[in-house]
Amino acid sequence: AGANSVGPAGALAIFEALAAHNTTLTALDLSSDGATAERNLFARGLRQAEIDSLAAAAAEATGAPEMVVPLTTGSDASEDEGSEDEAPPRVLPLLHPRPAIASLCHLLERSPVLAVLRLGSSALGPEAAADIGAALPRSAALVELSLPNNGIGSAGTAALVQGAAWCGTLELLDLSSNELGDIGASALGEALAAAAGVPMPFPPDPPSPALSDDEGEETVPDRRRPRPKSSPASGSRPRATRRVPSAPMPLAAPPAPSRLTTLQLGGNRIGLNGARALCAVFGACPCLVALRMPRNEIGDEGAAAIAQAAREAAQALGAPLPLSELVLSSNHIGDKGGCELAGALEPRPTATGRGGSA
C-alpha cells in the first residue's frame, strides 16, 4: 500500500465538507508514512489552477459567484446577519497562505463531534502548528490530537501547546518526532503548569546565550539577545526574520487540571532541561496514565528528576499516581538512573498515612 500524498486542495475539500455537512464523523486519520516526496502537504498555499477549480466547484454548488477572498481563521460569514436557515454560504479561504489549515481550524472550532484527529507526516511546520494551537481552546469535542513527524520544531511547539494546554477536552497528545528539543519540551511543561495553576517542580536553568542550527531547534528571534547593528550595502534589503505567532490563551478561563491521559514525545532530542520541565505533568495532569518518551537524551539525571517529581506528586496527592505506562527506552539511562526510577516505585507513607508509590 502506498502512502498518502494529500495536498492542500484535497485537504481543504475534506475539511470544508465536514464542517458544512457532516455531524456524525468522530475520527479522522489522514496520516501518511511514506518518504518526504510522498507525504501530505497540508500547509502550502494553493496554486492558481487549484484555486480556479475549487472556486468553480463552490460556485456551482451554491449558485453564488466565485468566492476567493481570504478568510480569517475561525471567522464565519453567517455569524453577523441572517437566520440559521437563510445564512449565506461560507467564504472559502482560497487566498489564505495556508487555506487547508484555516479550514481545519474552522472545523475544530465548530464541530460538535470530531474527537480524534490524526495528521502524521503531513508537513505542517511551525506556522500551521501555531494556527491549530489558536483553535484548540475553542474545540468542544477533540479528545486526541496526533501530529507526529510534522517538522513542528521548538517554536511551533511553543505556540501549539499554549492552545493545547487550555483545551478542556484533550486527553491524548502525540508530538513524536517533531524536533522539540529542550525548548519545546520546556514550553509544553510550562504551558500545562500555567493552565492548571500549579508550580513548576524544578526552577528553570538560565537560558543559553545562543542556539545553533545544528541542534535541531527552530531558528526564531530571541528577545533576550540584542540584534547586531548592521549597515547593509547600497541597494540591498535587510533579511526578514520569520516569526511564529503564539496561540492566544483564554485569559478569562480559570486554571484547571488538564484532562490529558496520554502524552507521546518520542524521538524529540529532549535532554535534561526538557525532562525537568516535563515533570510538571505529574501535578498538572492528575489523570495521566501513559508518558511515552522513547529515543530522547534525558540520561541519568533526567530519569532521577522524573522519579523525584513522580514521588513528590504522589505524596501530595496522598495516593499512588494513576500512571501505568512510563516509556523511557533509548534515553542513555544507566545504573544510577535505573536505581532512581526504582526508588520511585517503592511504597512510601503518604499524607493520609497509607502506603503509596509513583
ABEGO torsion letter per residue (X at the ends): XBBBBBBAAAAAAAAAAAAAABAABABBBABBABBAAABBBAABBBBAAAAAAAAAAAAAAAGBBBBABBBBBGBBAAAABEBAAABBBBBBBAABABAAAAAAAAAAAABAABABBBABGAGAEAAAAAAAAAAAAABAABABBBABGAGAEAAAAAAAAAAAAABAABABBBABGAGAEAAAAAAAAAAAAAAAGBBBABBBBBBBABBBAAAGBBBBBBAABBBBBBBBBBGBBBBBBBBBBBBBBBAABBBBBBABABBBABGAGBBAAAAAAAAAAAAABAABABBBABGBAAEAAAAAAAAAAAAAAAAAAGBBBABABBBABGAGBBAAAAAAAAAAABBBBBAAGBBBBX
